[in-house]
Amino acid sequence: MSTVRTALSALGLALSLALAAPAAGAADLLQAWEAAQARDPALAAARADRAAGQARADQADGLWRPTLEARASAGRATQETWIRGARFAAPGLGSMQEADFDTSITGGTRTEYGIRLRQPLIDPGRDAEAGRLRHAAARAEAAWTAARQQAALQVAERYFDVLLGERARAALEVQRQAVARLLGQARARYRIGDGSILDTHEAQARLGQVEALVRDADTQLEIARAAFQDITGLPAQALAPLRRDAPVLTAAPDEPLTDWLARVERAGPAVLESLEAAAMAQRQADRARAAMRPSLDLVGEAGRSRLTGSGAFGEASQTANQWTVGLELRIPLYSGGVSDARYREALAERDGARHRAAADRQRAALLARAAWLRLDAGAARIQALRQALEASAARRDATRLGVEEGERTTLDRLDAEREYAQAGLALDRALAALALDRLQLRALAGALDEAALESINQALGPEPSPTRSSTRP
């Protein structure tokens, strides 16, 4: 019996130390976020989309500026002209009525160059396109904010997935080692006739169950570590643990629910992004309608053309210089029904975008409400889980004493140790969930920044040393 007590006492001590031991030089949440900003491909893609959005704003500004283009051409050309009934006059030659002029150049060299300027004056389509581009730029900015919020939240989720996976794996490994020792002891007692074969079978069955759980925990932990390393590039084997006594985790929300809901609807990046998408759809509809409206441009052009060669009358050349300044009016008359169909399509897309924006607003408000309510009830829930952990510790200690006095079996002791470990894991999961709820609430309002991460980071660090009651034999 003394050997059994020693093994089970070692189980309690190892379990407490495995769940509480800090990692030297452990990476924390802020370091993980800093690394993710330089590595996360989704964040890099959002950064590129933001740059594209800024370019759209520049396009909108340039739509109403004048355009200037130069042109030049060269090639072979043939030109013949006949002028009949012309009036001809020249100094010293007098004038001549009914004069004829003929020119001929065959296969000559033609060169032409010029410059053209166009300044839009009235153009409903151009105005609608400029508005669409500005809303596209604003949407890209909102999407960038949303991507940063989501990336920070994802880093925290993967960080806590690793921590919880490590704690679950450590608890199961301690149980596995303890059950393996008990199985060996049960077999030894059976061989000398001091034990029952039933004890051996029970221990063997329990060992198989625990080993299956250990393998599953290994898989889940490996997945969590790979996900964390993918997004940060940091090793996932030495992360700062979550402290159970950190007051920031159970603090009540800093603002009333109505204030948070107003912030989400006013500045939530997901809400703003969908609103800008709806505004873009409206401007696209305006652009489709403008395709059926007239436009007016100021146009100026200057150029020179020259044709040289030979023809029916010998060597010849023609040179022309020209310039024009004026207004150009374009009036659409008929497009075969295409413009009207495009307008109806744009109106339908606008209505869909507006409905999606309303749905996104409702979804964000619901998520914010749920996160706030969980935070509001968090302190009471954590208190209940701490009481459950204390009750599990008391039951474990009583079961230890019962085993020593022969009133409880070793399997009863293992059950008590397992329930104590599960109570601790339930507390850890609840604390991690509260930390994520706090971050998610701020992310929904577009306020998840380094200061918010730092507040959660303060809850990371070594656990207090195990108490005597939790480690005594």
C-alpha positions in Angstrom: 0.0 0.0 0.0 2.9 2.4 0.7 4.1 2.0 -2.9 0.6 2.9 -4.2 0.5 5.9 -1.9 3.9 7.1 -3.2 2.8 6.7 -6.8 -0.4 8.5 -6.4 1.3 11.3 -4.4 3.7 11.7 -7.2 0.7 12.0 -9.6 -0.7 14.9 -7.7 2.6 16.7 -7.4 3.5 16.2 -11.1 0.0 17.3 -12.2 0.2 20.5 -10.3 3.7 21.3 -11.5 2.9 20.4 -15.1 0.0 22.8 -15.2 1.8 25.6 -13.3 5.4 25.5 -14.5 6.4 28.7 -16.5 8.6 28.6 -19.5 11.9 30.4 -19.3 12.2 33.1 -22.0 8.7 32.4 -23.2 7.2 34.4 -26.1 4.2 36.5 -25.2 1.1 37.7 -27.1 2.6 41.1 -28.1 5.7 39.4 -29.5 3.5 37.0 -31.4 1.5 39.9 -32.9 4.6 41.8 -33.9 5.9 38.7 -35.7 2.6 38.1 -37.4 2.5 41.6 -38.9 5.6 40.8 -40.9 4.7 37.2 -41.8 0.9 36.7 -42.1 0.1 36.4 -45.8 -3.5 37.4 -45.3 -2.4 40.6 -43.7 0.1 41.2 -46.5 -2.7 40.7 -49.0 -4.9 43.2 -47.2 -2.0 45.7 -47.1 -1.7 45.4 -50.9 -5.4 45.8 -51.3 -5.2 49.0 -49.2 -2.5 50.4 -51.5 -4.7 49.6 -54.5 -7.5 51.5 -52.8 -5.4 54.5 -52.3 -4.6 54.4 -56.0 -8.3 54.5 -56.7 -8.6 57.7 -54.8 -5.9 59.2 -57.0 -7.8 58.0 -60.1 -10.9 59.8 -58.8 -9.0 63.0 -58.5 -7.5 62.7 -62.0 -10.8 62.1 -63.8 -11.7 65.8 -63.9 -8.2 67.0 -64.8 -7.4 67.7 -68.5 -5.8 65.0 -70.6 -3.0 65.8 -73.0 -1.8 63.4 -75.7 0.7 63.7 -78.5 0.4 61.7 -81.8 2.8 61.0 -84.6 2.7 58.8 -87.6 4.7 58.0 -90.8 4.0 55.9 -93.8 3.5 55.6 -97.5 0.6 57.4 -99.1 -0.9 58.3 -102.5 -3.0 61.4 -103.0 -4.5 63.0 -106.1 -6.6 66.1 -106.1 -8.6 67.9 -108.9 -10.0 71.4 -108.5 -12.2 72.8 -111.2 -13.7 76.3 -111.6 -11.4 77.9 -109.1 -10.5 81.6 -109.1 -6.8 82.2 -109.2 -4.9 85.4 -108.3 -1.2 86.2 -107.9 0.9 89.5 -107.7 1.8 90.6 -111.2 -0.3 87.9 -112.9 -3.7 89.3 -112.3 -6.6 87.0 -111.7 -8.1 84.2 -113.6 -11.6 82.7 -113.4 -12.5 79.1 -114.0 -9.0 77.9 -113.2 -8.1 74.2 -112.8 -5.6 72.8 -110.2 -4.4 69.2 -110.3 -1.9 67.5 -107.9 -0.6 64.0 -107.9 1.7 62.1 -105.5 1.9 58.4 -105.9 3.6 56.2 -103.2 4.9 59.2 -101.4 6.2 59.6 -97.8 3.6 60.9 -95.4 4.5 62.3 -91.9 2.1 63.7 -89.4 2.3 64.8 -85.8 0.2 66.8 -83.4 -1.0 67.4 -79.8 -4.5 67.2 -78.4 -6.0 68.5 -75.1 -9.3 67.6 -73.7 -10.9 69.1 -70.5 -14.2 67.5 -69.3 -16.8 70.2 -68.5 -20.0 68.3 -68.0 -20.0 64.5 -67.7 -22.4 62.7 -65.4 -20.8 59.4 -66.1 -17.4 60.7 -65.1 -18.8 62.2 -62.0 -20.4 58.9 -61.0 -17.2 57.0 -61.7 -15.2 59.4 -59.5 -17.6 58.9 -56.7 -17.4 55.1 -57.1 -13.6 55.2 -57.0 -13.6 57.3 -53.8 -16.0 54.8 -52.1 -13.8 52.0 -53.3 -10.8 53.7 -51.7 -12.8 54.1 -48.4 -13.9 50.5 -48.6 -10.3 49.3 -49.0 -9.3 51.3 -45.9 -12.2 49.8 -43.9 -11.1 46.3 -45.2 -7.6 47.0 -44.1 -8.8 47.9 -40.6 -10.9 44.8 -40.5 -8.0 42.7 -41.6 -5.7 44.0 -38.9 -8.4 43.5 -36.3 -9.1 39.9 -37.5 -5.3 39.1 -37.7 -4.7 40.3 -34.2 -7.7 38.3 -33.0 -6.5 35.2 -34.9 -3.0 35.5 -33.3 -4.6 35.5 -29.9 -6.9 32.6 -30.7 -4.0 30.5 -32.0 -1.8 31.5 -29.0 -4.5 30.3 -26.5 -5.1 27.2 -28.6 -1.5 26.2 -28.0 -1.6 27.1 -24.3 -4.8 25.1 -23.7 -3.5 22.2 -25.8 -0.3 22.1 -23.7 -2.2 22.0 -20.5 -4.6 19.3 -21.7 -1.6 17.3 -22.9 0.3 17.7 -19.7 -2.7 16.6 -17.6 -3.3 13.5 -19.7 0.4 12.5 -19.7 0.5 12.6 -15.9 -2.6 10.5 -15.8 -1.1 8.0 -18.3 2.1 7.6 -16.3 0.2 7.1 -13.1 -2.1 4.5 -14.6 0.8 2.7 -16.2 2.5 2.5 -12.7 -0.7 1.2 -11.2 -1.1 -1.4 -13.9 2.4 -2.7 -13.2 1.7 -2.8 -9.5 -1.6 -4.6 -10.1 0.1 -7.2 -12.2 2.9 -7.7 -9.6 0.3 -8.2 -6.8 -1.6 -10.7 -8.9 1.5 -12.7 -9.6 2.2 -13.1 -5.9 -1.5 -13.8 -5.1 -2.1 -10.5 -3.3 -4.4 -9.0 -5.9 -7.4 -9.7 -8.1 -7.3 -10.2 -11.9 -10.1 -7.6 -12.0 -7.8 -4.9 -10.7 -5.4 -5.7 -13.6 -8.2 -5.6 -16.2 -9.6 -2.3 -14.8 -6.1 -0.7 -14.9 -5.4 -2.1 -18.4 -8.8 -0.7 -19.6 -8.1 2.7 -18.0 -4.6 2.8 -19.5 -6.0 2.2 -23.0 -8.6 5.0 -22.6 -6.0 7.5 -21.4 -3.5 6.6 -24.1 -6.2 7.2 -26.8 -6.8 10.6 -25.2 -3.1 11.3 -25.1 -2.7 10.5 -28.8 -5.7 12.7 -29.7 -4.2 15.5 -27.5 -0.9 15.1 -29.3 -2.6 15.6 -32.6 -4.6 18.6 -31.5 -1.5 20.2 -30.0 0.6 19.6 -33.1 -2.1 21.2 -35.2 -2.4 24.2 -32.9 1.4 24.7 -32.8 1.6 24.5 -36.6 -1.1 27.0 -37.0 0.6 29.4 -34.6 4.0 29.0 -36.3 2.5 29.5 -39.7 1.1 32.9 -38.8 4.0 34.1 -36.6 7.1 32.2 -37.6 7.8 31.8 -33.8 8.4 28.5 -32.1 5.3 27.4 -30.4 6.9 25.3 -27.6 7.7 28.1 -25.2 4.8 30.5 -24.9 4.0 32.5 -21.7 1.2 30.7 -19.9 -2.1 32.3 -18.9 -2.3 33.2 -15.2 -5.5 32.1 -13.4 -5.3 35.0 -10.9 -5.0 37.9 -13.4 -7.8 40.4 -12.6 -7.9 41.8 -16.1 -9.5 38.6 -17.3 -12.6 38.9 -15.1 -13.0 42.7 -15.2 -16.4 43.9 -16.2 -16.9 45.7 -19.6 -15.6 49.3 -19.4 -18.7 50.8 -21.1 -22.4 50.0 -21.1 -23.8 47.7 -23.8 -25.6 50.5 -25.6 -22.4 52.4 -26.0 -20.5 49.4 -27.4 -23.4 48.7 -29.8 -23.3 52.4 -31.0 -19.5 52.2 -31.5 -19.9 49.0 -33.6 -22.5 50.5 -35.8 -20.6 53.8 -36.1 -17.0 52.6 -36.5 -17.0 48.8 -36.9 -14.8 48.0 -39.8 -17.0 45.2 -41.1 -20.0 47.6 -41.0 -18.1 50.4 -42.7 -16.8 48.1 -45.4 -20.3 46.9 -46.3 -21.7 50.5 -46.2 -19.0 51.6 -48.6 -19.8 48.6 -50.9 -23.5 49.7 -50.9 -22.4 53.3 -51.8 -20.2 51.9 -54.6 -23.2 50.1 -56.0 -25.2 53.3 -55.9 -22.6 55.2 -57.8 -22.3 52.3 -60.3 -26.1 52.7 -60.9 -25.6 56.4 -61.4 -22.9 55.7 -63.9 -25.1 53.3 -65.8 -27.8 55.9 -66.0 -25.3 58.6 -67.1 -24.5 56.5 -70.2 -27.8 57.8 -71.6 -27.0 61.5 -70.9 -25.0 64.1 -72.9 -21.5 65.2 -72.0 -19.5 68.3 -72.9 -15.7 68.7 -73.3 -13.4 71.5 -74.1 -11.1 70.3 -76.9 -8.0 71.9 -78.4 -5.7 70.4 -81.1 -2.7 71.5 -83.1 -0.8 69.5 -85.7 1.2 69.4 -89.0 1.1 66.9 -91.9 3.4 66.6 -94.9 3.3 64.4 -98.0 6.3 64.3 -100.4 6.9 62.3 -103.6 6.3 62.2 -107.3 3.3 61.7 -109.5 1.8 62.5 -112.8 3.2 66.0 -112.8 6.7 65.3 -111.4 8.1 66.0 -108.0 5.5 67.4 -105.5 4.9 68.0 -101.8 2.0 69.0 -99.7 2.2 70.6 -96.2 -0.7 71.5 -93.9 -0.6 73.1 -90.5 -3.8 73.2 -88.4 -5.1 74.0 -85.0 -8.6 74.0 -83.5 -10.2 75.0 -80.1 -13.8 74.4 -79.3 -16.5 72.5 -77.5 -17.4 68.9 -78.2 -20.9 67.7 -77.3 -21.8 64.0 -77.3 -25.4 63.0 -77.1 -26.3 59.2 -76.9 -29.2 58.5 -79.1 -29.7 54.7 -79.1 -27.7 51.8 -77.7 -29.9 48.9 -78.7 -31.3 48.6 -75.1 -27.9 47.9 -73.6 -27.7 51.0 -71.5 -31.2 50.5 -70.0 -30.4 46.9 -69.2 -27.2 47.8 -67.5 -29.0 50.4 -65.4 -31.6 47.8 -64.3 -28.7 45.4 -63.4 -26.9 48.1 -61.4 -30.1 49.0 -59.5 -30.6 45.3 -58.5 -27.0 45.1 -57.4 -27.4 48.2 -55.4 -30.4 46.8 -53.6 -28.5 43.6 -52.8 -25.5 45.6 -51.4 -27.9 47.6 -49.2 -29.5 44.4 -47.8 -26.0 42.9 -47.2 -25.0 46.0 -45.3 -28.0 45.7 -43.1 -27.3 42.0 -42.5 -23.6 42.8 -41.7 -24.8 45.5 -39.2 -27.1 43.1 -37.5 -24.5 40.4 -37.4 -21.8 42.7 -35.9 -24.3 44.0 -33.3 -25.2 40.5 -32.3 -21.6 39.4 -32.0 -20.9 42.5 -29.9 -23.9 41.9 -27.7 -22.9 38.3 -27.1 -19.3 39.2 -26.3 -20.4 41.9 -23.9 -22.8 39.7 -22.1 -20.2 37.0 -21.7 -17.8 39.5 -20.2 -20.5 40.9 -17.9 -21.2 37.4 -16.6 -17.5 36.4 -16.7 -16.6 37.2 -13.1 -19.5 35.1 -11.7 -18.7 32.2 -14.1 -15.0 32.2 -13.2 -15.9 32.4 -9.5 -18.1 29.3 -9.9 -15.4 27.4 -11.8 -12.8 28.3 -9.1 -15.2 27.0 -6.5 -15.6 23.8 -8.5 -11.8 23.5 -8.7 -11.6 23.9 -4.9 -14.3 21.3 -4.5 -12.4 19.0 -6.8 -9.3 19.5 -4.8 -11.1 18.7 -1.6 -12.6 15.6 -3.1 -9.2 14.5 -4.4 -7.6 15.0 -0.9 -10.5 13.1 0.7 -10.1 10.3 -1.8 -6.4 10.1 -1.2 -7.1 9.6 2.5 -9.8 7.0 1.7 -7.3 5.0 -0.3 -4.8 5.1 2.6 -7.5 3.9 5.0 -8.7 1.2 2.6 -12.2 2.8 2.0 -11.5 3.8 -1.6 -9.9 2.0 -4.5 -7.0 3.2 -6.5 -9.3 3.8 -9.5 -11.4 6.1 -7.3 -8.2 8.0 -6.6 -7.5 8.2 -10.4 -11.0 9.4 -11.0 -10.6 12.2 -8.4 -7.3 13.2 -9.9 -8.8 13.3 -13.4 -11.8 15.4 -12.3 -9.4 17.8 -10.6 -7.4 18.2 -13.8 -10.6 18.6 -15.8 -11.8 21.3 -13.4 -8.5 23.1 -13.9 -8.8 22.9 -17.7 -12.3 24.1 -17.6 -11.2 27.2 -15.7 -8.3 27.8 -18.1 -10.6 27.5 -21.1 -13.1 29.9 -19.5 -10.3 32.4 -18.8 -9.0 32.2 -22.4 -12.5 32.6 -23.7 -13.0 35.8 -21.7 -9.7 37.1 -23.0 -10.8 36.4 -26.6 -14.3 38.0 -25.9 -12.6 41.1 -24.7 -10.5 41.3 -27.8 -13.4 40.4 -30.1 -15.6 43.2 -28.7 -12.9 45.7 -29.4 -12.3 44.3 -32.9 -16.0 44.6 -33.8 -15.7 48.3 -32.9 -12.4 48.8 -34.8 -10.5 49.4 -31.5 -8.3 46.3 -31.2 -4.9 47.8 -31.0 -1.6 47.2 -29.3 -2.9 48.7 -26.0 -5.7 46.1 -26.0 -3.3 43.3 -26.6 -1.0 44.7 -23.9 -3.9 44.5 -21.4 -4.3 40.8 -22.1 -0.5 40.4 -22.2 -0.5 41.4 -18.5 -2.4 38.2 -17.8 0.4 36.1 -19.1 3.2 34.8 -16.9 4.2 32.2 -14.4 1.5 30.7 -12.1 1.8 31.1 -8.4 3.6 28.2 -6.7 1.4 25.3 -5.9 -0.2 25.3 -2.4 0.6 22.7 0.2 -2.9 21.3 0.1 -2.6 20.6 -3.7 0.7 18.7 -3.4 0.6 16.9 -0.1 0.8 13.1 -0.2 
